[in-house]
Amino acid sequence: MNLRQLEILRAVIRHRTTVAAADELALSQPAVSNALKIMEAQAGFALFERVNNRLFPTAEAMALYKESEAIFALHAKLENRVRDLRENRSGHLAIVATPPLAYSIIPSALSGFLRRRPETRVFFDVRRYEGIIEGVLSRVAELGFALGLTHHPGIAHEVVHTGEMVCVLPPQHPLADRPVISAADLSGLPFIGLERGTRLGEAVRDSFARAGAPFQPTVEVRYCNTACVLAAAGVGAAVVDPFSPRQNGGSGLVVRPFAPTTHAVAYMLWSEAEPLSRLAKAFLNEVRKESALLERTAPHQQHGAESD
């Protein structure tokens, strides 16, 4: 007895007539009647007794009905699983990101992504750039997000956002009223620099060199979010990526465009070894949406985070 026959048997037991069972299964009444005859012939015993034009299941038929419950429950579960996969509503996704993106654009994208997919489970880790590359190549993570990129064999990428480095200052800073802050403006003032040898640290040093301004940090840090925390505490000004000042609403920082222009490009990375899963593609779409929103609200010539 195959699954379709069991389905017919169960429908007839529920409705007690072949006409109603046929309507439920979108079959003709003769097709249902013929199926019952075939099932009884195969089984070697009666499945129904006819009383006043209604069909009453025999004890044997009811035994088959009860035994088949588990089969149809599993079938329904499988159908739901297929639907969830088709609609990207369940599964597992692993992502890694460098701090500027991990604490800015990724949380908002992740919130919207999971709100529509409550059955999805996500692994999310924050790493340095080298850890992002290693995680993607080793397939520990399906997606990586980083600022800046050099060529790495086996890694595909897409630009998610192109922004510019900005200057952050405490509200009481003497340069806070200026619409744009240059490298020369920062000369002789307390300054928080990014660590030498880091991608953004070298980019800022190069900008100071292009402007002919001395690069003399009072404090040197590895991460832009650390520089923002120190700037908010009044330690000095800092030049950071455009994402980090947005953490926790800017924490009272004044954010100004920085000159000379220093690009900060955010990339999405994934392995070329395997095609992206449907979940990964759906998450990338969420990140693209957040990037577009960030572009519309970027502080190009605004008065900083306090007016966002």
Secondary structure by P-SEA (a helix, b strand, c coil): ccaaaaaaaaaaaacccaaaaaaaacccaaaaaaaaaaaaaaaccccccccccbbbbcaaaaaaaaaaaaaaaaaaaaaaaaaaaaaccbbbbbbbbcccccccaaaaaaaaaaaacccbbbbbbbbcaaaaaaaaaaccccbbbbccccccccbbbbbcbbbbbbbbbccccccccccccccccccccbbbbcccccaaaaaaaaaaaaaccccccccccccaaaaaaaaaaccbbbbbcccccccccccbbbbbbbccbbbbbbbbbbbccccccaaaaaaaaaaaaaaaaaaaaccccccccccc
